[in-house]
Amino acid sequence: MISGTGHYKIFPVAGAVLAGGGMLAISRLTGTSPVWVLAALLVVTGAGLGFFIQVAVLAGQNAVDPTLLGVATGALNFFG
């Protein structure tokens, strides 16, 4: 989707909203909440983190010289 449009600002924003909303909803669960609700909220949170983290790695890779691509990817994975 990013390579098709060339724009990726919306993805981290949407990811932050999804992840934050999922975490907020998870914090409201009780001991009697059904397991499927927890599973669904974990999927939403994971999707939000995926939108955010993968785009951050892509942006970091685009910001460096191609000879340093491995170093940048490793640093982003280590520190991110």
All heavy atoms as TSV, in Angstrom:
chain	resi	resn	atom	element	x	y	z
A	1	MET	N	N	0.828	-1.190	0.000
A	1	MET	CA	C	0.000	0.000	0.000
A	1	MET	C	C	0.876	1.258	0.000
A	1	MET	O	O	0.540	2.224	-0.664
A	1	MET	CB	C	-0.924	-0.013	1.213
A	1	MET	CG	C	-2.013	-1.066	1.143
A	1	MET	SD	S	-2.992	-1.309	2.635
A	1	MET	CE	C	-3.533	0.317	3.025
A	2	ILE	N	N	1.964	1.209	0.738
A	2	ILE	CA	C	2.838	2.377	0.791
A	2	ILE	C	C	3.546	2.580	-0.535
A	2	ILE	O	O	3.632	3.696	-1.040
A	2	ILE	CB	C	3.856	2.243	1.939
A	2	ILE	CG1	C	3.137	2.317	3.273
A	2	ILE	CG2	C	4.917	3.334	1.854
A	2	ILE	CD1	C	4.008	1.993	4.457
A	3	SER	N	N	4.044	1.511	-1.130
A	3	SER	CA	C	4.755	1.655	-2.401
A	3	SER	C	C	3.815	2.074	-3.523
A	3	SER	O	O	4.234	2.716	-4.477
A	3	SER	CB	C	5.468	0.357	-2.766
A	3	SER	OG	O	4.542	-0.684	-2.939
A	4	GLY	N	N	2.560	1.755	-3.411
A	4	GLY	CA	C	1.597	2.157	-4.429
A	4	GLY	C	C	1.249	3.633	-4.371
A	4	GLY	O	O	1.079	4.278	-5.396
A	5	THR	N	N	1.169	4.164	-3.167
A	5	THR	CA	C	0.781	5.571	-3.018
A	5	THR	C	C	1.980	6.495	-2.803
A	5	THR	O	O	1.918	7.660	-3.149
A	5	THR	CB	C	-0.177	5.749	-1.831
A	5	THR	OG1	O	0.501	5.381	-0.632
A	5	THR	CG2	C	-1.433	4.922	-2.002
A	6	GLY	N	N	3.022	5.992	-2.195
A	6	GLY	CA	C	4.169	6.823	-1.879
A	6	GLY	C	C	4.002	7.633	-0.609
A	6	GLY	O	O	4.898	8.355	-0.200
A	7	HIS	N	N	2.874	7.517	0.033
A	7	HIS	CA	C	2.600	8.258	1.268
A	7	HIS	C	C	2.482	7.268	2.414
A	7	HIS	O	O	1.788	6.265	2.311
A	7	HIS	CB	C	1.302	9.052	1.148
A	7	HIS	CG	C	1.304	10.011	-0.009
A	7	HIS	ND1	N	2.031	11.173	0.009
A	7	HIS	CD2	C	0.686	9.967	-1.207
A	7	HIS	CE1	C	1.857	11.805	-1.135
A	7	HIS	NE2	N	1.041	11.092	-1.888
A	8	TYR	N	N	3.149	7.575	3.501
A	8	TYR	CA	C	3.037	6.654	4.629
A	8	TYR	C	C	2.751	7.325	5.961
A	8	TYR	O	O	2.793	6.689	6.994
A	8	TYR	CB	C	4.279	5.755	4.755
A	8	TYR	CG	C	5.621	6.439	4.775
A	8	TYR	CD1	C	6.146	6.953	5.936
A	8	TYR	CD2	C	6.366	6.534	3.612
A	8	TYR	CE1	C	7.380	7.554	5.954
A	8	TYR	CE2	C	7.608	7.125	3.622
A	8	TYR	CZ	C	8.114	7.626	4.792
A	8	TYR	OH	O	9.347	8.213	4.812
A	9	LYS	N	N	2.413	8.579	5.963
A	9	LYS	CA	C	2.140	9.265	7.233
A	9	LYS	C	C	0.879	8.731	7.920
A	9	LYS	O	O	0.822	8.657	9.148
A	9	LYS	CB	C	2.002	10.762	7.008
A	9	LYS	CG	C	1.789	11.511	8.305
A	9	LYS	CD	C	1.690	12.993	8.127
A	9	LYS	CE	C	1.458	13.654	9.469
A	9	LYS	NZ	N	1.350	15.092	9.355
A	10	ILE	N	N	-0.117	8.350	7.156
A	10	ILE	CA	C	-1.378	7.900	7.748
A	10	ILE	C	C	-1.214	6.580	8.506
A	10	ILE	O	O	-1.910	6.342	9.497
A	10	ILE	CB	C	-2.482	7.778	6.664
A	10	ILE	CG1	C	-3.837	7.479	7.303
A	10	ILE	CG2	C	-2.126	6.714	5.653
A	10	ILE	CD1	C	-4.384	8.564	8.157
A	11	PHE	N	N	-0.277	5.740	8.080
A	11	PHE	CA	C	-0.150	4.426	8.694
A	11	PHE	C	C	0.354	4.478	10.138
A	11	PHE	O	O	-0.226	3.814	11.003
A	11	PHE	CB	C	0.726	3.522	7.828
A	11	PHE	CG	C	0.113	3.237	6.492
A	11	PHE	CD1	C	0.593	3.866	5.359
A	11	PHE	CD2	C	-0.958	2.379	6.372
A	11	PHE	CE1	C	0.022	3.627	4.120
A	11	PHE	CE2	C	-1.541	2.136	5.138
A	11	PHE	CZ	C	-1.049	2.761	4.017
A	12	PRO	N	N	1.393	5.240	10.470
A	12	PRO	CA	C	1.774	5.322	11.885
A	12	PRO	C	C	0.721	6.004	12.751
A	12	PRO	O	O	0.545	5.646	13.911
A	12	PRO	CB	C	3.073	6.126	11.896
A	12	PRO	CG	C	3.506	6.257	10.502
A	12	PRO	CD	C	2.361	5.905	9.619
A	13	VAL	N	N	0.029	6.973	12.182
A	13	VAL	CA	C	-1.024	7.648	12.945
A	13	VAL	C	C	-2.150	6.659	13.251
A	13	VAL	O	O	-2.606	6.542	14.395
A	13	VAL	CB	C	-1.550	8.882	12.180
A	13	VAL	CG1	C	-2.763	9.466	12.864
A	13	VAL	CG2	C	-0.457	9.925	12.027
A	14	ALA	N	N	-2.599	5.939	12.227
A	14	ALA	CA	C	-3.647	4.932	12.431
A	14	ALA	C	C	-3.166	3.822	13.365
A	14	ALA	O	O	-3.932	3.328	14.205
A	14	ALA	CB	C	-4.082	4.348	11.092
A	15	GLY	N	N	-1.899	3.447	13.232
A	15	GLY	CA	C	-1.347	2.415	14.105
A	15	GLY	C	C	-1.314	2.843	15.555
A	15	GLY	O	O	-1.628	2.055	16.453
A	16	ALA	N	N	-0.945	4.086	15.789
A	16	ALA	CA	C	-0.922	4.586	17.163
A	16	ALA	C	C	-2.323	4.622	17.757
A	16	ALA	O	O	-2.521	4.279	18.930
A	16	ALA	CB	C	-0.282	5.970	17.200
A	17	VAL	N	N	-3.296	5.013	16.954
A	17	VAL	CA	C	-4.684	5.045	17.433
A	17	VAL	C	C	-5.172	3.630	17.728
A	17	VAL	O	O	-5.785	3.376	18.781
A	17	VAL	CB	C	-5.595	5.755	16.402
A	17	VAL	CG1	C	-7.061	5.572	16.745
A	17	VAL	CG2	C	-5.244	7.228	16.311
A	18	LEU	N	N	-4.904	2.695	16.811
A	18	LEU	CA	C	-5.321	1.303	17.029
A	18	LEU	C	C	-4.649	0.701	18.260
A	18	LEU	O	O	-5.306	0.082	19.099
A	18	LEU	CB	C	-4.989	0.449	15.804
A	18	LEU	CG	C	-5.971	0.434	14.663
A	18	LEU	CD1	C	-5.401	-0.349	13.487
A	18	LEU	CD2	C	-7.294	-0.152	15.093
A	19	ALA	N	N	-3.335	0.858	18.354
A	19	ALA	CA	C	-2.609	0.278	19.482
A	19	ALA	C	C	-3.035	0.916	20.796
A	19	ALA	O	O	-3.250	0.215	21.791
A	19	ALA	CB	C	-1.107	0.429	19.272
A	20	GLY	N	N	-3.155	2.232	20.808
A	20	GLY	CA	C	-3.583	2.912	22.033
A	20	GLY	C	C	-4.984	2.528	22.451
A	20	GLY	O	O	-5.256	2.280	23.628
A	21	GLY	N	N	-5.892	2.471	21.467
A	21	GLY	CA	C	-7.264	2.062	21.778
A	21	GLY	C	C	-7.333	0.625	22.260
A	21	GLY	O	O	-8.076	0.310	23.202
A	22	GLY	N	N	-6.565	-0.254	21.627
A	22	GLY	CA	C	-6.542	-1.652	22.063
A	22	GLY	C	C	-5.992	-1.805	23.464
A	22	GLY	O	O	-6.527	-2.558	24.282
A	23	MET	N	N	-4.923	-1.077	23.766
A	23	MET	CA	C	-4.346	-1.154	25.114
A	23	MET	C	C	-5.280	-0.576	26.167
A	23	MET	O	O	-5.382	-1.112	27.273
A	23	MET	CB	C	-3.001	-0.431	25.145
A	23	MET	CG	C	-1.911	-1.155	24.411
A	23	MET	SD	S	-0.379	-0.221	24.537
A	23	MET	CE	C	0.532	-0.922	23.180
A	24	LEU	N	N	-5.945	0.499	25.804
A	24	LEU	CA	C	-6.911	1.078	26.734
A	24	LEU	C	C	-8.046	0.092	27.015
A	24	LEU	O	O	-8.456	-0.100	28.165
A	24	LEU	CB	C	-7.478	2.380	26.182
A	24	LEU	CG	C	-8.542	3.069	27.029
A	24	LEU	CD1	C	-7.938	3.537	28.351
A	24	LEU	CD2	C	-9.151	4.229	26.285
A	25	ALA	N	N	-8.538	-0.553	25.961
A	25	ALA	CA	C	-9.620	-1.522	26.132
A	25	ALA	C	C	-9.155	-2.737	26.937
A	25	ALA	O	O	-9.904	-3.255	27.770
A	25	ALA	CB	C	-10.154	-1.949	24.771
A	26	ILE	N	N	-7.919	-3.173	26.702
A	26	ILE	CA	C	-7.392	-4.309	27.469
A	26	ILE	C	C	-7.284	-3.948	28.946
A	26	ILE	O	O	-7.552	-4.784	29.819
A	26	ILE	CB	C	-6.024	-4.759	26.902
A	26	ILE	CG1	C	-6.226	-5.457	25.557
A	26	ILE	CG2	C	-5.297	-5.697	27.864
A	26	ILE	CD1	C	-4.942	-5.745	24.805
A	27	SER	N	N	-6.929	-2.717	29.241
A	27	SER	CA	C	-6.800	-2.309	30.647
A	27	SER	C	C	-8.144	-2.309	31.370
A	27	SER	O	O	-8.186	-2.331	32.592
A	27	SER	CB	C	-6.151	-0.934	30.744
A	27	SER	OG	O	-7.051	0.079	30.342
A	28	ARG	N	N	-9.226	-2.280	30.629
A	28	ARG	CA	C	-10.567	-2.259	31.218
A	28	ARG	C	C	-11.155	-3.657	31.434
A	28	ARG	O	O	-12.247	-3.785	31.981
A	28	ARG	CB	C	-11.529	-1.472	30.328
A	28	ARG	CG	C	-11.045	-0.089	29.988
A	28	ARG	CD	C	-11.426	0.884	31.048
A	28	ARG	NE	N	-11.068	2.235	30.621
A	28	ARG	CZ	C	-10.720	3.166	31.444
A	28	ARG	NH1	N	-10.710	2.938	32.727
A	28	ARG	NH2	N	-10.388	4.360	31.007
A	29	LEU	N	N	-10.442	-4.709	30.994
A	29	LEU	CA	C	-10.961	-6.066	31.158
A	29	LEU	C	C	-10.930	-6.480	32.626
A	29	LEU	O	O	-10.121	-5.989	33.408
A	29	LEU	CB	C	-10.132	-7.052	30.331
A	29	LEU	CG	C	-10.227	-6.919	28.817
A	29	LEU	CD1	C	-9.305	-7.919	28.144
A	29	LEU	CD2	C	-11.642	-7.098	28.339
A	30	THR	N	N	-11.804	-7.409	32.957
A	30	THR	CA	C	-11.855	-7.948	34.319
A	30	THR	C	C	-11.537	-9.437	34.269
A	30	THR	O	O	-11.359	-10.010	33.195
A	30	THR	CB	C	-13.256	-7.742	34.932
A	30	THR	OG1	O	-14.202	-8.508	34.183
A	30	THR	CG2	C	-13.651	-6.272	34.926
A	31	GLY	N	N	-11.514	-10.049	35.414
A	31	GLY	CA	C	-11.252	-11.480	35.495
A	31	GLY	C	C	-12.362	-12.329	34.898
A	31	GLY	O	O	-12.151	-13.499	34.569
A	32	THR	N	N	-13.544	-11.758	34.738
A	32	THR	CA	C	-14.667	-12.513	34.186
A	32	THR	C	C	-14.894	-12.225	32.702
A	32	THR	O	O	-15.852	-12.727	32.122
A	32	THR	CB	C	-15.955	-12.186	34.966
A	32	THR	OG1	O	-16.208	-10.781	34.876
A	32	THR	CG2	C	-15.824	-12.604	36.424
A	33	SER	N	N	-14.026	-11.423	32.110
A	33	SER	CA	C	-14.170	-11.117	30.683
A	33	SER	C	C	-13.901	-12.371	29.861
A	33	SER	O	O	-13.002	-13.156	30.185
A	33	SER	CB	C	-13.184	-10.028	30.269
A	33	SER	OG	O	-13.434	-8.835	30.967
A	34	PRO	N	N	-14.657	-12.580	28.797
A	34	PRO	CA	C	-14.433	-13.762	27.961
A	34	PRO	C	C	-13.060	-13.724	27.288
A	34	PRO	O	O	-12.527	-12.648	26.968
A	34	PRO	CB	C	-15.533	-13.676	26.905
A	34	PRO	CG	C	-16.522	-12.704	27.432
A	34	PRO	CD	C	-15.800	-11.798	28.354
A	35	VAL	N	N	-12.500	-14.883	27.063
A	35	VAL	CA	C	-11.182	-14.993	26.445
A	35	VAL	C	C	-11.212	-14.458	25.019
A	35	VAL	O	O	-10.246	-13.848	24.558
A	35	VAL	CB	C	-10.690	-16.461	26.488
A	35	VAL	CG1	C	-9.391	-16.622	25.743
A	35	VAL	CG2	C	-10.525	-16.913	27.924
A	36	TRP	N	N	-12.319	-14.660	24.305
A	36	TRP	CA	C	-12.377	-14.199	22.913
A	36	TRP	C	C	-12.294	-12.677	22.825
A	36	TRP	O	O	-11.788	-12.133	21.846
A	36	TRP	CB	C	-13.614	-14.734	22.198
A	36	TRP	CG	C	-14.920	-14.165	22.703
A	36	TRP	CD1	C	-15.715	-14.693	23.675
A	36	TRP	CD2	C	-15.543	-12.962	22.266
A	36	TRP	NE1	N	-16.801	-13.889	23.872
A	36	TRP	CE2	C	-16.735	-12.815	23.015
A	36	TRP	CE3	C	-15.242	-11.992	21.319
A	36	TRP	CZ2	C	-17.604	-11.744	22.851
A	36	TRP	CZ3	C	-16.107	-10.917	21.152
A	36	TRP	CH2	C	-17.277	-10.803	21.909
A	37	VAL	N	N	-12.783	-11.985	23.849
A	37	VAL	CA	C	-12.679	-10.520	23.860
A	37	VAL	C	C	-11.218	-10.114	24.006
A	37	VAL	O	O	-10.730	-9.224	23.296
A	37	VAL	CB	C	-13.539	-9.909	24.992
A	37	VAL	CG1	C	-13.304	-8.416	25.124
A	37	VAL	CG2	C	-15.002	-10.206	24.765
A	38	LEU	N	N	-10.510	-10.770	24.902
A	38	LEU	CA	C	-9.080	-10.503	25.060
A	38	LEU	C	C	-8.331	-10.788	23.766
A	38	LEU	O	O	-7.495	-9.992	23.332
A	38	LEU	CB	C	-8.503	-11.336	26.206
A	38	LEU	CG	C	-6.986	-11.269	26.381
A	38	LEU	CD1	C	-6.539	-9.847	26.683
A	38	LEU	CD2	C	-6.537	-12.231	27.458
A	39	ALA	N	N	-8.647	-11.920	23.129
A	39	ALA	CA	C	-7.984	-12.272	21.873
A	39	ALA	C	C	-8.244	-11.229	20.795
A	39	ALA	O	O	-7.328	-10.829	20.065
A	39	ALA	CB	C	-8.451	-13.648	21.415
A	40	ALA	N	N	-9.471	-10.762	20.688
A	40	ALA	CA	C	-9.802	-9.758	19.680
A	40	ALA	C	C	-9.062	-8.444	19.962
A	40	ALA	O	O	-8.546	-7.806	19.036
A	40	ALA	CB	C	-11.310	-9.516	19.652
A	41	LEU	N	N	-8.989	-8.061	21.209
A	41	LEU	CA	C	-8.286	-6.826	21.561
A	41	LEU	C	C	-6.784	-6.952	21.331
A	41	LEU	O	O	-6.127	-5.987	20.931
A	41	LEU	CB	C	-8.575	-6.440	23.007
A	41	LEU	CG	C	-10.013	-6.016	23.283
A	41	LEU	CD1	C	-10.234	-5.793	24.776
A	41	LEU	CD2	C	-10.373	-4.776	22.486
A	42	LEU	N	N	-6.235	-8.131	21.549
A	42	LEU	CA	C	-4.822	-8.356	21.261
A	42	LEU	C	C	-4.543	-8.285	19.768
A	42	LEU	O	O	-3.494	-7.786	19.349
A	42	LEU	CB	C	-4.360	-9.692	21.836
A	42	LEU	CG	C	-4.217	-9.748	23.349
A	42	LEU	CD1	C	-3.926	-11.169	23.814
A	42	LEU	CD2	C	-3.130	-8.798	23.825
A	43	VAL	N	N	-5.475	-8.763	18.953
A	43	VAL	CA	C	-5.318	-8.658	17.498
A	43	VAL	C	C	-5.328	-7.192	17.075
A	43	VAL	O	O	-4.507	-6.756	16.253
A	43	VAL	CB	C	-6.418	-9.467	16.770
A	43	VAL	CG1	C	-6.476	-9.121	15.297
A	43	VAL	CG2	C	-6.187	-10.955	16.951
A	44	VAL	N	N	-6.235	-6.419	17.624
A	44	VAL	CA	C	-6.310	-4.984	17.297
A	44	VAL	C	C	-5.024	-4.279	17.723
A	44	VAL	O	O	-4.442	-3.492	16.963
A	44	VAL	CB	C	-7.542	-4.335	17.972
A	44	VAL	CG1	C	-7.494	-2.819	17.873
A	44	VAL	CG2	C	-8.813	-4.876	17.349
A	45	THR	N	N	-4.553	-4.573	18.920
A	45	THR	CA	C	-3.321	-3.951	19.416
A	45	THR	C	C	-2.131	-4.360	18.557
A	45	THR	O	O	-1.298	-3.515	18.201
A	45	THR	CB	C	-3.081	-4.333	20.885
A	45	THR	OG1	O	-4.223	-3.959	21.655
A	45	THR	CG2	C	-1.845	-3.657	21.443
A	46	GLY	N	N	-2.050	-5.625	18.212
A	46	GLY	CA	C	-0.955	-6.101	17.368
A	46	GLY	C	C	-0.984	-5.490	15.979
A	46	GLY	O	O	0.065	-5.150	15.417
A	47	ALA	N	N	-2.161	-5.335	15.420
A	47	ALA	CA	C	-2.274	-4.689	14.107
A	47	ALA	C	C	-1.814	-3.236	14.186
A	47	ALA	O	O	-1.108	-2.746	13.297
A	47	ALA	CB	C	-3.713	-4.765	13.605
A	48	GLY	N	N	-2.182	-2.566	15.245
A	48	GLY	CA	C	-1.746	-1.184	15.425
A	48	GLY	C	C	-0.244	-1.074	15.550
A	48	GLY	O	O	0.389	-0.205	14.941
A	49	LEU	N	N	0.363	-1.970	16.314
A	49	LEU	CA	C	1.816	-1.956	16.451
A	49	LEU	C	C	2.490	-2.295	15.129
A	49	LEU	O	O	3.541	-1.739	14.803
A	49	LEU	CB	C	2.256	-2.930	17.547
A	49	LEU	CG	C	1.907	-2.511	18.967
A	49	LEU	CD1	C	2.246	-3.621	19.952
A	49	LEU	CD2	C	2.622	-1.240	19.341
A	50	GLY	N	N	1.900	-3.202	14.369
A	50	GLY	CA	C	2.446	-3.541	13.062
A	50	GLY	C	C	2.417	-2.364	12.106
A	50	GLY	O	O	3.382	-2.112	11.386
A	51	PHE	N	N	1.326	-1.646	12.095
A	51	PHE	CA	C	1.230	-0.449	11.265
A	51	PHE	C	C	2.311	0.559	11.654
A	51	PHE	O	O	2.902	1.207	10.805
A	51	PHE	CB	C	-0.138	0.227	11.440
A	51	PHE	CG	C	-1.190	-0.239	10.490
A	51	PHE	CD1	C	-2.041	-1.267	10.827
A	51	PHE	CD2	C	-1.342	0.372	9.269
A	51	PHE	CE1	C	-3.027	-1.687	9.961
A	51	PHE	CE2	C	-2.322	-0.030	8.389
A	51	PHE	CZ	C	-3.171	-1.068	8.738
A	52	PHE	N	N	2.547	0.686	12.941
A	52	PHE	CA	C	3.479	1.696	13.419
A	52	PHE	C	C	4.933	1.278	13.239
A	52	PHE	O	O	5.744	2.017	12.675
A	52	PHE	CB	C	3.198	1.984	14.895
A	52	PHE	CG	C	3.966	3.151	15.431
A	52	PHE	CD1	C	3.541	4.440	15.172
A	52	PHE	CD2	C	5.106	2.968	16.174
A	52	PHE	CE1	C	4.251	5.531	15.646
A	52	PHE	CE2	C	5.819	4.049	16.653
A	52	PHE	CZ	C	5.389	5.326	16.387
A	53	ILE	N	N	5.295	0.089	13.705
A	53	ILE	CA	C	6.694	-0.331	13.719
A	53	ILE	C	C	7.228	-0.574	12.320
A	53	ILE	O	O	8.336	-0.154	11.987
A	53	ILE	CB	C	6.859	-1.567	14.627
A	53	ILE	CG1	C	6.592	-1.180	16.070
A	53	ILE	CG2	C	8.247	-2.168	14.475
A	53	ILE	CD1	C	6.508	-2.345	17.026
A	54	GLN	N	N	6.470	-1.244	11.469
A	54	GLN	CA	C	6.962	-1.543	10.129
A	54	GLN	C	C	7.179	-0.284	9.307
A	54	GLN	O	O	8.133	-0.191	8.531
A	54	GLN	CB	C	6.006	-2.490	9.413
A	54	GLN	CG	C	5.976	-3.875	10.011
A	54	GLN	CD	C	7.343	-4.521	10.042
A	54	GLN	OE1	O	8.104	-4.446	9.089
A	54	GLN	NE2	N	7.679	-5.136	11.158
A	55	VAL	N	N	6.327	0.689	9.463
A	55	VAL	CA	C	6.494	1.939	8.725
A	55	VAL	C	C	7.693	2.712	9.262
A	55	VAL	O	O	8.428	3.343	8.494
A	55	VAL	CB	C	5.203	2.781	8.783
A	55	VAL	CG1	C	5.399	4.130	8.134
A	55	VAL	CG2	C	4.081	2.024	8.090
A	56	ALA	N	N	7.943	2.649	10.555
A	56	ALA	CA	C	9.114	3.312	11.125
A	56	ALA	C	C	10.395	2.684	10.598
A	56	ALA	O	O	11.353	3.393	10.270
A	56	ALA	CB	C	9.068	3.237	12.649
A	57	VAL	N	N	10.430	1.376	10.472
A	57	VAL	CA	C	11.593	0.693	9.899
A	57	VAL	C	C	11.768	1.093	8.439
A	57	VAL	O	O	12.880	1.391	7.990
A	57	VAL	CB	C	11.466	-0.838	10.058
A	57	VAL	CG1	C	12.537	-1.566	9.249
A	57	VAL	CG2	C	11.544	-1.233	11.514
A	58	LEU	N	N	10.695	1.120	7.690
A	58	LEU	CA	C	10.762	1.511	6.281
A	58	LEU	C	C	11.264	2.941	6.126
A	58	LEU	O	O	12.128	3.220	5.281
A	58	LEU	CB	C	9.390	1.367	5.629
A	58	LEU	CG	C	9.294	1.775	4.160
A	58	LEU	CD1	C	10.116	0.841	3.296
A	58	LEU	CD2	C	7.848	1.773	3.724
A	59	ALA	N	N	10.774	3.846	6.929
A	59	ALA	CA	C	11.220	5.237	6.863
A	59	ALA	C	C	12.699	5.343	7.224
A	59	ALA	O	O	13.450	6.100	6.589
A	59	ALA	CB	C	10.380	6.105	7.791
A	60	GLY	N	N	13.130	4.587	8.215
A	60	GLY	CA	C	14.540	4.582	8.585
A	60	GLY	C	C	15.420	4.024	7.484
A	60	GLY	O	O	16.519	4.527	7.222
A	61	GLN	N	N	14.958	2.982	6.810
A	61	GLN	CA	C	15.715	2.411	5.707
A	61	GLN	C	C	15.796	3.379	4.531
A	61	GLN	O	O	16.812	3.428	3.842
A	61	GLN	CB	C	15.091	1.095	5.254
A	61	GLN	CG	C	15.265	-0.016	6.245
A	61	GLN	CD	C	14.481	-1.266	5.875
A	61	GLN	OE1	O	13.521	-1.209	5.109
A	61	GLN	NE2	N	14.888	-2.392	6.424
A	62	ASN	N	N	14.751	4.135	4.299
A	62	ASN	CA	C	14.760	5.106	3.205
A	62	ASN	C	C	15.649	6.305	3.498
A	62	ASN	O	O	16.016	7.034	2.585
A	62	ASN	CB	C	13.339	5.595	2.903
A	62	ASN	CG	C	12.516	4.546	2.201
A	62	ASN	OD1	O	13.053	3.662	1.546
A	62	ASN	ND2	N	11.214	4.636	2.339
A	63	ALA	N	N	15.994	6.513	4.759
A	63	ALA	CA	C	16.765	7.694	5.139
A	63	ALA	C	C	18.269	7.477	5.084
A	63	ALA	O	O	19.022	8.424	5.266
A	63	ALA	CB	C	16.360	8.137	6.543
A	64	VAL	N	N	18.724	6.248	4.850
A	64	VAL	CA	C	20.161	5.981	4.866
A	64	VAL	C	C	20.666	5.604	3.480
A	64	VAL	O	O	19.898	5.238	2.592
A	64	VAL	CB	C	20.524	4.862	5.878
A	64	VAL	CG1	C	20.145	5.254	7.284
A	64	VAL	CG2	C	19.895	3.554	5.488
A	65	ASP	N	N	21.965	5.677	3.330
A	65	ASP	CA	C	22.634	5.264	2.103
A	65	ASP	C	C	22.448	3.749	1.926
A	65	ASP	O	O	22.466	3.007	2.911
A	65	ASP	CB	C	24.116	5.621	2.227
A	65	ASP	CG	C	24.864	5.405	0.945
A	65	ASP	OD1	O	24.566	6.131	-0.033
A	65	ASP	OD2	O	25.734	4.514	0.915
A	66	PRO	N	N	22.280	3.269	0.701
A	66	PRO	CA	C	22.087	1.830	0.492
A	66	PRO	C	C	23.214	0.955	1.049
A	66	PRO	O	O	22.982	-0.196	1.416
A	66	PRO	CB	C	22.001	1.696	-1.025
A	66	PRO	CG	C	21.491	3.005	-1.494
A	66	PRO	CD	C	22.083	4.015	-0.550
A	67	THR	N	N	24.412	1.488	1.163
A	67	THR	CA	C	25.508	0.681	1.722
A	67	THR	C	C	25.358	0.474	3.227
A	67	THR	O	O	25.966	-0.428	3.786
A	67	THR	CB	C	26.865	1.347	1.438
A	67	THR	OG1	O	26.878	2.652	2.025
A	67	THR	CG2	C	27.108	1.464	-0.068
A	68	LEU	N	N	24.544	1.285	3.884
A	68	LEU	CA	C	24.331	1.184	5.328
A	68	LEU	C	C	22.970	0.609	5.676
A	68	LEU	O	O	22.518	0.720	6.816
A	68	LEU	CB	C	24.486	2.563	5.978
A	68	LEU	CG	C	25.853	3.219	5.833
A	68	LEU	CD1	C	25.817	4.630	6.375
A	68	LEU	CD2	C	26.907	2.384	6.525
A	69	LEU	N	N	22.318	-0.018	4.716
A	69	LEU	CA	C	20.963	-0.525	4.932
A	69	LEU	C	C	20.902	-1.576	6.032
A	69	LEU	O	O	20.015	-1.558	6.878
A	69	LEU	CB	C	20.412	-1.094	3.623
A	69	LEU	CG	C	18.934	-1.377	3.561
A	69	LEU	CD1	C	18.136	-0.125	3.852
A	69	LEU	CD2	C	18.570	-1.929	2.199
A	70	GLY	N	N	21.871	-2.478	6.055
A	70	GLY	CA	C	21.893	-3.510	7.099
A	70	GLY	C	C	22.117	-2.932	8.481
A	70	GLY	O	O	21.495	-3.352	9.456
A	71	VAL	N	N	23.007	-1.956	8.576
A	71	VAL	CA	C	23.278	-1.307	9.860
A	71	VAL	C	C	22.040	-0.581	10.361
A	71	VAL	O	O	21.678	-0.663	11.528
A	71	VAL	CB	C	24.463	-0.324	9.711
A	71	VAL	CG1	C	24.677	0.456	10.997
A	71	VAL	CG2	C	25.716	-1.076	9.321
A	72	ALA	N	N	21.376	0.129	9.459
A	72	ALA	CA	C	20.171	0.870	9.853
A	72	ALA	C	C	19.066	-0.068	10.284
A	72	ALA	O	O	18.397	0.173	11.302
A	72	ALA	CB	C	19.688	1.736	8.684
A	73	THR	N	N	18.861	-1.151	9.547
A	73	THR	CA	C	17.816	-2.107	9.913
A	73	THR	C	C	18.114	-2.759	11.268
A	73	THR	O	O	17.220	-2.893	12.108
A	73	THR	CB	C	17.671	-3.184	8.825
A	73	THR	OG1	O	17.416	-2.541	7.579
A	73	THR	CG2	C	16.532	-4.135	9.144
A	74	GLY	N	N	19.358	-3.135	11.476
A	74	GLY	CA	C	19.732	-3.732	12.749
A	74	GLY	C	C	19.546	-2.761	13.914
A	74	GLY	O	O	19.049	-3.141	14.975
A	75	ALA	N	N	19.954	-1.512	13.699
A	75	ALA	CA	C	19.804	-0.520	14.762
A	75	ALA	C	C	18.333	-0.244	15.058
A	75	ALA	O	O	17.941	-0.117	16.226
A	75	ALA	CB	C	20.516	0.777	14.380
A	76	LEU	N	N	17.517	-0.168	14.011
A	76	LEU	CA	C	16.085	0.078	14.228
A	76	LEU	C	C	15.436	-1.083	14.967
A	76	LEU	O	O	14.577	-0.881	15.827
A	76	LEU	CB	C	15.386	0.305	12.891
A	76	LEU	CG	C	15.699	1.650	12.228
A	76	LEU	CD1	C	15.279	1.628	10.760
A	76	LEU	CD2	C	15.006	2.768	12.964
A	77	ASN	N	N	15.824	-2.308	14.651
A	77	ASN	CA	C	15.256	-3.460	15.347
A	77	ASN	C	C	15.755	-3.540	16.787
A	77	ASN	O	O	15.019	-3.936	17.688
A	77	ASN	CB	C	15.588	-4.747	14.614
A	77	ASN	CG	C	14.780	-4.915	13.357
A	77	ASN	OD1	O	13.651	-4.457	13.273
A	77	ASN	ND2	N	15.357	-5.554	12.362
A	78	PHE	N	N	17.014	-3.169	17.013
A	78	PHE	CA	C	17.575	-3.251	18.356
A	78	PHE	C	C	17.018	-2.166	19.269
A	78	PHE	O	O	16.646	-2.425	20.407
A	78	PHE	CB	C	19.098	-3.145	18.293
A	78	PHE	CG	C	19.771	-3.309	19.628
A	78	PHE	CD1	C	19.864	-4.540	20.237
A	78	PHE	CD2	C	20.294	-2.205	20.283
A	78	PHE	CE1	C	20.477	-4.691	21.459
A	78	PHE	CE2	C	20.910	-2.327	21.517
A	78	PHE	CZ	C	21.000	-3.578	22.108
A	79	PHE	N	N	16.970	-0.941	18.776
A	79	PHE	CA	C	16.554	0.174	19.606
A	79	PHE	C	C	15.056	0.451	19.558
A	79	PHE	O	O	14.533	1.196	20.357
A	79	PHE	CB	C	17.302	1.458	19.222
A	79	PHE	CG	C	18.768	1.379	19.528
A	79	PHE	CD1	C	19.690	1.309	18.498
A	79	PHE	CD2	C	19.216	1.351	20.827
A	79	PHE	CE1	C	21.041	1.239	18.770
A	79	PHE	CE2	C	20.571	1.277	21.111
A	79	PHE	CZ	C	21.489	1.215	20.072
A	80	GLY	N	N	14.346	-0.130	18.588
A	80	GLY	CA	C	12.907	0.132	18.433
A	80	GLY	C	C	12.144	-0.780	19.227
A	80	GLY	O	O	11.414	-0.957	19.998
